[in-house]
Amino acid sequence: MDKINYKLPLVFFVNGKKVIEERPDPDWTLLHYLRTKLMLFGTKLACGEGGCGACTVMISKYDRDKNEVYHLAINACLAPVCSMHGLAVTTVEGIGSTKTKLHPVQERMAKSHGSQCGFCTP
């Protein structure tokens, strides 16, 4: 099967940084792209069916009619990366990290020796 020759790049944002993919593969999931292309390993693959939540990311989208941004939690293991065009994606690395600064919730969980699934605590 021949690959389709794409004329327009895929453009979206991940954790506030603009991502341009000149030749996106329509078979790639967002999870595959995050882990293999962007080397963001905080979003995990567990069930691969959207049932466990280990691959949860937040997408942000502008609603022109309401003139506001709204946010949705999605399963990155099911979402085609090509469907992210024009959207903003926030992964666990975008919430906070030990390299930059932890989010207050992450910080308090760490100080209290709490544990979590990995969605909000890398």
PyMOL commands that place a pseudoatom at each C-alpha (Angstrom):
pseudoatom trace, name=CA, resn=MET, resi=1, chain=A, elem=C, hetatm=0, pos=[0.000, 0.000, 0.000]
pseudoatom trace, name=CA, resn=ASP, resi=2, chain=A, elem=C, hetatm=0, pos=[1.410, 3.382, -0.994]
pseudoatom trace, name=CA, resn=LYS, resi=3, chain=A, elem=C, hetatm=0, pos=[1.661, 6.161, 1.560]
pseudoatom trace, name=CA, resn=ILE, resi=4, chain=A, elem=C, hetatm=0, pos=[-0.408, 9.270, 0.933]
pseudoatom trace, name=CA, resn=ASN, resi=5, chain=A, elem=C, hetatm=0, pos=[1.566, 12.371, -0.030]
pseudoatom trace, name=CA, resn=TYR, resi=6, chain=A, elem=C, hetatm=0, pos=[0.484, 14.992, 2.507]
pseudoatom trace, name=CA, resn=LYS, resi=7, chain=A, elem=C, hetatm=0, pos=[0.643, 18.612, 1.457]
pseudoatom trace, name=CA, resn=LEU, resi=8, chain=A, elem=C, hetatm=0, pos=[-0.150, 20.283, 4.769]
pseudoatom trace, name=CA, resn=PRO, resi=9, chain=A, elem=C, hetatm=0, pos=[1.755, 19.617, 7.977]
pseudoatom trace, name=CA, resn=LEU, resi=10, chain=A, elem=C, hetatm=0, pos=[0.125, 18.645, 11.244]
pseudoatom trace, name=CA, resn=VAL, resi=11, chain=A, elem=C, hetatm=0, pos=[0.423, 21.579, 13.658]
pseudoatom trace, name=CA, resn=PHE, resi=12, chain=A, elem=C, hetatm=0, pos=[-0.517, 21.389, 17.324]
pseudoatom trace, name=CA, resn=PHE, resi=13, chain=A, elem=C, hetatm=0, pos=[0.873, 22.266, 20.748]
pseudoatom trace, name=CA, resn=VAL, resi=14, chain=A, elem=C, hetatm=0, pos=[2.210, 19.924, 23.416]
pseudoatom trace, name=CA, resn=ASN, resi=15, chain=A, elem=C, hetatm=0, pos=[2.821, 21.345, 26.875]
pseudoatom trace, name=CA, resn=GLY, resi=16, chain=A, elem=C, hetatm=0, pos=[2.910, 24.855, 25.439]
pseudoatom trace, name=CA, resn=LYS, resi=17, chain=A, elem=C, hetatm=0, pos=[5.405, 24.090, 22.655]
pseudoatom trace, name=CA, resn=LYS, resi=18, chain=A, elem=C, hetatm=0, pos=[4.463, 24.207, 18.991]
pseudoatom trace, name=CA, resn=VAL, resi=19, chain=A, elem=C, hetatm=0, pos=[4.832, 20.871, 17.197]
pseudoatom trace, name=CA, resn=ILE, resi=20, chain=A, elem=C, hetatm=0, pos=[4.999, 20.649, 13.414]
pseudoatom trace, name=CA, resn=GLU, resi=21, chain=A, elem=C, hetatm=0, pos=[4.952, 17.196, 11.837]
pseudoatom trace, name=CA, resn=GLU, resi=22, chain=A, elem=C, hetatm=0, pos=[5.508, 17.424, 8.092]
pseudoatom trace, name=CA, resn=ARG, resi=23, chain=A, elem=C, hetatm=0, pos=[4.431, 13.871, 7.298]
pseudoatom trace, name=CA, resn=PRO, resi=24, chain=A, elem=C, hetatm=0, pos=[2.202, 12.441, 9.991]
pseudoatom trace, name=CA, resn=ASP, resi=25, chain=A, elem=C, hetatm=0, pos=[1.265, 8.797, 9.669]
pseudoatom trace, name=CA, resn=PRO, resi=26, chain=A, elem=C, hetatm=0, pos=[-2.529, 8.495, 9.980]
pseudoatom trace, name=CA, resn=ASP, resi=27, chain=A, elem=C, hetatm=0, pos=[-2.045, 5.168, 11.776]
pseudoatom trace, name=CA, resn=TRP, resi=28, chain=A, elem=C, hetatm=0, pos=[-0.183, 6.808, 14.690]
pseudoatom trace, name=CA, resn=THR, resi=29, chain=A, elem=C, hetatm=0, pos=[-2.043, 7.366, 17.924]
pseudoatom trace, name=CA, resn=LEU, resi=30, chain=A, elem=C, hetatm=0, pos=[-1.331, 10.411, 20.020]
pseudoatom trace, name=CA, resn=LEU, resi=31, chain=A, elem=C, hetatm=0, pos=[0.218, 8.100, 22.623]
pseudoatom trace, name=CA, resn=HIS, resi=32, chain=A, elem=C, hetatm=0, pos=[2.620, 6.621, 20.051]
pseudoatom trace, name=CA, resn=TYR, resi=33, chain=A, elem=C, hetatm=0, pos=[3.605, 10.103, 18.891]
pseudoatom trace, name=CA, resn=LEU, resi=34, chain=A, elem=C, hetatm=0, pos=[4.168, 11.448, 22.410]
pseudoatom trace, name=CA, resn=ARG, resi=35, chain=A, elem=C, hetatm=0, pos=[6.356, 8.508, 23.413]
pseudoatom trace, name=CA, resn=THR, resi=36, chain=A, elem=C, hetatm=0, pos=[8.314, 7.827, 20.201]
pseudoatom trace, name=CA, resn=LYS, resi=37, chain=A, elem=C, hetatm=0, pos=[8.596, 11.216, 18.514]
pseudoatom trace, name=CA, resn=LEU, resi=38, chain=A, elem=C, hetatm=0, pos=[8.552, 13.651, 21.445]
pseudoatom trace, name=CA, resn=MET, resi=39, chain=A, elem=C, hetatm=0, pos=[10.111, 11.299, 24.040]
pseudoatom trace, name=CA, resn=LEU, resi=40, chain=A, elem=C, hetatm=0, pos=[7.466, 12.139, 26.629]
pseudoatom trace, name=CA, resn=PHE, resi=41, chain=A, elem=C, hetatm=0, pos=[7.146, 8.975, 28.690]
pseudoatom trace, name=CA, resn=GLY, resi=42, chain=A, elem=C, hetatm=0, pos=[4.789, 10.182, 31.433]
pseudoatom trace, name=CA, resn=THR, resi=43, chain=A, elem=C, hetatm=0, pos=[1.757, 9.135, 29.399]
pseudoatom trace, name=CA, resn=LYS, resi=44, chain=A, elem=C, hetatm=0, pos=[1.612, 5.361, 29.746]
pseudoatom trace, name=CA, resn=LEU, resi=45, chain=A, elem=C, hetatm=0, pos=[0.298, 2.470, 27.678]
pseudoatom trace, name=CA, resn=ALA, resi=46, chain=A, elem=C, hetatm=0, pos=[-1.513, -0.074, 29.829]
pseudoatom trace, name=CA, resn=CYS, resi=47, chain=A, elem=C, hetatm=0, pos=[-4.752, -1.555, 28.468]
pseudoatom trace, name=CA, resn=GLY, resi=48, chain=A, elem=C, hetatm=0, pos=[-4.612, 0.045, 24.996]
pseudoatom trace, name=CA, resn=GLU, resi=49, chain=A, elem=C, hetatm=0, pos=[-8.419, 0.114, 24.960]
pseudoatom trace, name=CA, resn=GLY, resi=50, chain=A, elem=C, hetatm=0, pos=[-9.199, 3.366, 26.784]
pseudoatom trace, name=CA, resn=GLY, resi=51, chain=A, elem=C, hetatm=0, pos=[-10.453, 1.676, 29.928]
pseudoatom trace, name=CA, resn=CYS, resi=52, chain=A, elem=C, hetatm=0, pos=[-7.712, 2.204, 32.500]
pseudoatom trace, name=CA, resn=GLY, resi=53, chain=A, elem=C, hetatm=0, pos=[-6.841, 5.906, 32.175]
pseudoatom trace, name=CA, resn=ALA, resi=54, chain=A, elem=C, hetatm=0, pos=[-3.056, 5.468, 32.187]
pseudoatom trace, name=CA, resn=CYS, resi=55, chain=A, elem=C, hetatm=0, pos=[-2.837, 7.279, 28.848]
pseudoatom trace, name=CA, resn=THR, resi=56, chain=A, elem=C, hetatm=0, pos=[-5.049, 10.221, 29.843]
pseudoatom trace, name=CA, resn=VAL, resi=57, chain=A, elem=C, hetatm=0, pos=[-4.034, 13.642, 28.541]
pseudoatom trace, name=CA, resn=MET, resi=58, chain=A, elem=C, hetatm=0, pos=[-5.875, 16.945, 28.400]
pseudoatom trace, name=CA, resn=ILE, resi=59, chain=A, elem=C, hetatm=0, pos=[-6.723, 18.610, 25.125]
pseudoatom trace, name=CA, resn=SER, resi=60, chain=A, elem=C, hetatm=0, pos=[-7.688, 22.261, 24.939]
pseudoatom trace, name=CA, resn=LYS, resi=61, chain=A, elem=C, hetatm=0, pos=[-9.768, 23.677, 22.155]
pseudoatom trace, name=CA, resn=TYR, resi=62, chain=A, elem=C, hetatm=0, pos=[-11.143, 27.121, 21.336]
pseudoatom trace, name=CA, resn=ASP, resi=63, chain=A, elem=C, hetatm=0, pos=[-14.912, 27.412, 20.931]
pseudoatom trace, name=CA, resn=ARG, resi=64, chain=A, elem=C, hetatm=0, pos=[-15.572, 30.296, 18.537]
pseudoatom trace, name=CA, resn=ASP, resi=65, chain=A, elem=C, hetatm=0, pos=[-19.277, 30.472, 19.335]
pseudoatom trace, name=CA, resn=LYS, resi=66, chain=A, elem=C, hetatm=0, pos=[-18.716, 30.884, 23.072]
pseudoatom trace, name=CA, resn=ASN, resi=67, chain=A, elem=C, hetatm=0, pos=[-15.400, 32.740, 22.697]
pseudoatom trace, name=CA, resn=GLU, resi=68, chain=A, elem=C, hetatm=0, pos=[-13.703, 30.515, 25.260]
pseudoatom trace, name=CA, resn=VAL, resi=69, chain=A, elem=C, hetatm=0, pos=[-11.283, 27.642, 25.607]
pseudoatom trace, name=CA, resn=TYR, resi=70, chain=A, elem=C, hetatm=0, pos=[-12.588, 24.352, 26.914]
pseudoatom trace, name=CA, resn=HIS, resi=71, chain=A, elem=C, hetatm=0, pos=[-10.676, 21.321, 28.100]
pseudoatom trace, name=CA, resn=LEU, resi=72, chain=A, elem=C, hetatm=0, pos=[-11.304, 17.606, 27.702]
pseudoatom trace, name=CA, resn=ALA, resi=73, chain=A, elem=C, hetatm=0, pos=[-9.608, 14.532, 29.129]
pseudoatom trace, name=CA, resn=ILE, resi=74, chain=A, elem=C, hetatm=0, pos=[-8.982, 11.978, 26.375]
pseudoatom trace, name=CA, resn=ASN, resi=75, chain=A, elem=C, hetatm=0, pos=[-7.366, 8.576, 26.006]
pseudoatom trace, name=CA, resn=ALA, resi=76, chain=A, elem=C, hetatm=0, pos=[-4.171, 9.107, 24.014]
pseudoatom trace, name=CA, resn=CYS, resi=77, chain=A, elem=C, hetatm=0, pos=[-4.059, 5.395, 23.144]
pseudoatom trace, name=CA, resn=LEU, resi=78, chain=A, elem=C, hetatm=0, pos=[-7.243, 5.802, 21.079]
pseudoatom trace, name=CA, resn=ALA, resi=79, chain=A, elem=C, hetatm=0, pos=[-6.891, 9.309, 19.618]
pseudoatom trace, name=CA, resn=PRO, resi=80, chain=A, elem=C, hetatm=0, pos=[-5.278, 9.572, 16.175]
pseudoatom trace, name=CA, resn=VAL, resi=81, chain=A, elem=C, hetatm=0, pos=[-2.451, 12.103, 16.280]
pseudoatom trace, name=CA, resn=CYS, resi=82, chain=A, elem=C, hetatm=0, pos=[-3.805, 13.660, 13.073]
pseudoatom trace, name=CA, resn=SER, resi=83, chain=A, elem=C, hetatm=0, pos=[-6.962, 14.642, 14.974]
pseudoatom trace, name=CA, resn=MET, resi=84, chain=A, elem=C, hetatm=0, pos=[-4.870, 16.972, 17.147]
pseudoatom trace, name=CA, resn=HIS, resi=85, chain=A, elem=C, hetatm=0, pos=[-4.425, 19.570, 14.385]
pseudoatom trace, name=CA, resn=GLY, resi=86, chain=A, elem=C, hetatm=0, pos=[-4.883, 23.036, 15.879]
pseudoatom trace, name=CA, resn=LEU, resi=87, chain=A, elem=C, hetatm=0, pos=[-5.334, 21.739, 19.434]
pseudoatom trace, name=CA, resn=ALA, resi=88, chain=A, elem=C, hetatm=0, pos=[-3.253, 22.026, 22.594]
pseudoatom trace, name=CA, resn=VAL, resi=89, chain=A, elem=C, hetatm=0, pos=[-2.282, 18.840, 24.439]
pseudoatom trace, name=CA, resn=THR, resi=90, chain=A, elem=C, hetatm=0, pos=[-1.170, 18.799, 28.072]
pseudoatom trace, name=CA, resn=THR, resi=91, chain=A, elem=C, hetatm=0, pos=[0.585, 15.702, 29.395]
pseudoatom trace, name=CA, resn=VAL, resi=92, chain=A, elem=C, hetatm=0, pos=[1.699, 14.933, 32.936]
pseudoatom trace, name=CA, resn=GLU, resi=93, chain=A, elem=C, hetatm=0, pos=[5.043, 16.556, 32.070]
pseudoatom trace, name=CA, resn=GLY, resi=94, chain=A, elem=C, hetatm=0, pos=[3.159, 19.775, 31.317]
pseudoatom trace, name=CA, resn=ILE, resi=95, chain=A, elem=C, hetatm=0, pos=[1.560, 19.843, 34.760]
pseudoatom trace, name=CA, resn=GLY, resi=96, chain=A, elem=C, hetatm=0, pos=[4.862, 19.852, 36.627]
pseudoatom trace, name=CA, resn=SER, resi=97, chain=A, elem=C, hetatm=0, pos=[8.058, 17.888, 37.052]
pseudoatom trace, name=CA, resn=THR, resi=98, chain=A, elem=C, hetatm=0, pos=[11.026, 17.506, 39.351]
pseudoatom trace, name=CA, resn=LYS, resi=99, chain=A, elem=C, hetatm=0, pos=[13.189, 19.136, 36.648]
pseudoatom trace, name=CA, resn=THR, resi=100, chain=A, elem=C, hetatm=0, pos=[11.156, 22.350, 36.663]
pseudoatom trace, name=CA, resn=LYS, resi=101, chain=A, elem=C, hetatm=0, pos=[8.685, 22.677, 39.505]
pseudoatom trace, name=CA, resn=LEU, resi=102, chain=A, elem=C, hetatm=0, pos=[6.015, 20.362, 40.785]
pseudoatom trace, name=CA, resn=HIS, resi=103, chain=A, elem=C, hetatm=0, pos=[2.373, 21.374, 40.687]
pseudoatom trace, name=CA, resn=PRO, resi=104, chain=A, elem=C, hetatm=0, pos=[1.107, 22.061, 44.247]
pseudoatom trace, name=CA, resn=VAL, resi=105, chain=A, elem=C, hetatm=0, pos=[-0.946, 18.842, 44.221]
pseudoatom trace, name=CA, resn=GLN, resi=106, chain=A, elem=C, hetatm=0, pos=[2.097, 16.812, 43.122]
pseudoatom trace, name=CA, resn=GLU, resi=107, chain=A, elem=C, hetatm=0, pos=[4.240, 18.505, 45.761]
pseudoatom trace, name=CA, resn=ARG, resi=108, chain=A, elem=C, hetatm=0, pos=[1.831, 17.734, 48.595]
pseudoatom trace, name=CA, resn=MET, resi=109, chain=A, elem=C, hetatm=0, pos=[1.445, 14.127, 47.507]
pseudoatom trace, name=CA, resn=ALA, resi=110, chain=A, elem=C, hetatm=0, pos=[5.220, 13.688, 47.481]
pseudoatom trace, name=CA, resn=LYS, resi=111, chain=A, elem=C, hetatm=0, pos=[5.646, 15.314, 50.903]
pseudoatom trace, name=CA, resn=SER, resi=112, chain=A, elem=C, hetatm=0, pos=[2.885, 13.125, 52.336]
pseudoatom trace, name=CA, resn=HIS, resi=113, chain=A, elem=C, hetatm=0, pos=[4.312, 9.945, 50.745]
pseudoatom trace, name=CA, resn=GLY, resi=114, chain=A, elem=C, hetatm=0, pos=[1.125, 9.551, 48.707]
pseudoatom trace, name=CA, resn=SER, resi=115, chain=A, elem=C, hetatm=0, pos=[0.852, 7.346, 45.660]
pseudoatom trace, name=CA, resn=GLN, resi=116, chain=A, elem=C, hetatm=0, pos=[-1.163, 7.712, 42.507]
pseudoatom trace, name=CA, resn=CYS, resi=117, chain=A, elem=C, hetatm=0, pos=[-1.673, 6.032, 39.143]
pseudoatom trace, name=CA, resn=GLY, resi=118, chain=A, elem=C, hetatm=0, pos=[0.827, 8.304, 37.372]
pseudoatom trace, name=CA, resn=PHE, resi=119, chain=A, elem=C, hetatm=0, pos=[-1.633, 10.599, 35.597]
pseudoatom trace, name=CA, resn=CYS, resi=120, chain=A, elem=C, hetatm=0, pos=[-0.927, 13.578, 37.854]
pseudoatom trace, name=CA, resn=THR, resi=121, chain=A, elem=C, hetatm=0, pos=[2.234, 12.345, 39.588]
pseudoatom trace, name=CA, resn=PRO, resi=122, chain=A, elem=C, hetatm=0, pos=[5.070, 11.385, 37.233]
for i in range(1, 122): cmd.bond("trace and resi %d" % i, "trace and resi %d" % (i + 1))
show_as sticks, trace
zoom trace
